[in-house]
Amino acid sequence: MYAGLAALSASALLPLASAAPAQADSVVVGGRPTTTAAHPWVVALVSPDRFGSGRAGQFCGGALVGPTKVLTAAHCMSDDVLGQGPDNVGDLHVIAGRDRLTGTGGRSVAVASYQVDPAYHASSNENDIAVLTLRTPLPASSAIEPAAPGDTAAAPGSAAQVLGWGDTTGRGDYASTLRTSPVTVLPDAQCEKAYPGGGSEARYAASSMLCAGDPHGGHDACQGDSGGPLVAQGRLIGLVSWGSGCGLADAPGVYARVTSDLPPVADAVGR
């Protein structure tokens, strides 16, 4: 569907449409500005060669979980997005510690390699997780801890926040600085009702997904936020994966479920 996406600028990436897996273009709606000082583990994935110099070539987000390990969405690493495989990362970098991507400060660190979860299914977006390995380490103190299995942080009703540099309105109004938006983790039954599958629509799969949103709408991830962190109680519980529209009350955002016992996550944090 998005063949040739790598040739587009970051600002031209297509929006989420229908209940289908989002491509690497999902921004925080209904949020407020925040800082990387408050959230040192949030990073931007950038590739100016593929996406142009605007917004530093940002196309996805990620979360630092170890000095040289970043978790992001597997669909951010697809050939449709990057145009090349994990053995040829090109100019792929992560930017850490910089609120305004086109500003100064922080660090831009080259990605040495990446690995997509072997269980990832592009057609359904199940197990939508990839691990990036950085060429040089970032401070271990900046990393965030992934949630443990059964962690109450990911339980229905838990107050969470999603962070990113993406679209703030759903109309292509990309954020100039890092933003955060409050959302609530929703019961699996509610997520399954919102995304039952059938026909060309995507299906919510509780085994590898969780969903979060605002019962009244208005708070959500959106284009440009894919792969970015969903955090609750100081732990990483999800990665922006897919959804229908942005900030709709009856269409919550769907996230790749992150727990420390998942093989790619356990490898990333050395467990």
TACORNOR-V493018 format. One record per pair of residues at least 6 apart in sequence whose ideal C-beta (glycine too) atoms are under 7 Angstrom apart, sorted by the first residue. I is the first residue (numbers start at 1). J is the second residue. Records with the same first field share a line. If there is no record, write none. Layout:
BEGIN
I->J  J
END
This chain:
BEGIN
2->14  23  80
3->80
5->23  80  81
6->50  81  82  83
9->51  52  54
10->51  52  54  55  57  58  59
11->54  55  172  174
13->25  223  224
14->25
15->170  223
16->22  26  223  243  244  245  246
18->201  244
19->195  201  202  244
20->200  201  202
21->75  125  202  242
22->226  241  242  243
23->75  81
24->59  60  75  76  81  226
25->59  223  224  226
26->166  221  222  223  224  225  226  240
27->164  165  166  167  168  174  175  222  223  224  225
28->162  163  164  166  168  175  179  180  181  221  222  225
29->168  169  170  181  218  219  220  222  246  247
30->181  218  219  220  247
31->179  180  181  219
32->179  180
33->177  178  179
34->163  178  179  180
35->99  178
36->42  97  98  99  106  178
39->163
40->97  142
41->63  64  142  143  144  229
42->61  63  163  178  228  229
43->61  62  64  70  94  95  96
44->58  61  94  95  101  165
45->58  59  60  61  62  72  76  94  227
46->56  57  58  93  95
47->57  59  90  91  92
48->56  57  91
49->90  91
50->57  82  83
51->57  59
55->101  102  165  174
56->95  101  102
58->101  165
59->81
60->72  73  76  226  227
61->72  164  165  225  226  227  228  229  240
62->70  71  72  94  132  227  228
63->70  71  144  229  236
64->70  96  138  142  143  144
65->71  143  144  146  236  268  269
66->143  268  269  270
67->137  138  140  143
68->133  134  137
69->131  133  268
70->94  132  134
71->129  131  239  258  265  268
72->130  132  227  239
73->128  130  226  227  239  240  241  256
74->116  117  120  128  129  130
75->122  125  128  226
76->130  226  227
77->114  116  130
78->122
79->85
84->90
86->113  114  115
89->111  113  114
92->111
93->108  109  110  111
94->109  111  132  134
95->101  106  108
96->106  107  109  138  142
97->105  106  107
98->105  106
99->177  178
100->176  177
101->165
107->138
109->134  135  136  138
110->135
111->132  134
112->133  134  135
113->133
114->130  131  132  133
115->130  131  264
116->130
117->127  129  130  264
119->127
120->127  128  129
121->127
124->202  203  205
125->202  241  242
126->205  208
127->208
128->239  241  256
129->239  256  262  264
131->264  267  268
144->231  236
145->235  236
146->235  236  258  259  260  265  269
147->153  154  235  236  237  258  259  260
148->259  260
149->259  261
151->235
152->158
153->232  233  235  237
154->185  210  232  237
155->185
156->185  186  187
157->184  185
158->185  232
159->182  184  232
160->183  184  185  212  230  231  232  237
161->180  181  182  183  231
162->181  183  221  225  228  230  240
163->178  180  228  229
164->179  221  224  225  228  240
165->175  178  224
166->174  175  221  222  223  224  225
167->173  174  222  223  224  246
168->175  179
170->222  245  246  247
174->224
181->219  220
182->219
183->212  213  214  219  220
184->212  213  214
185->210  212  232
186->211  212  213  252
188->206
191->204  211  252  254
192->204
194->204  250  251  252
195->201  202  203  204  254
196->203
197->203
202->242
204->211  254
208->256  257
209->241  254  255  256  257
210->237  238  255  257
211->252  253  254  255
212->230  252  253  255
213->219  220  252  253
214->249
215->249
216->249
217->247  248  249
218->247
219->247
220->246  247  253
221->228  240  253
222->246
225->240
226->240
227->239  240
228->239  240
229->236  239
230->237  238  239  240  255
231->237
236->258
237->258
238->255  256  257  258
239->255  256  258
240->253  255
241->254  255  256
242->254
243->251  252  253  254
244->251
245->251
258->265
259->265
260->266  269  271
END
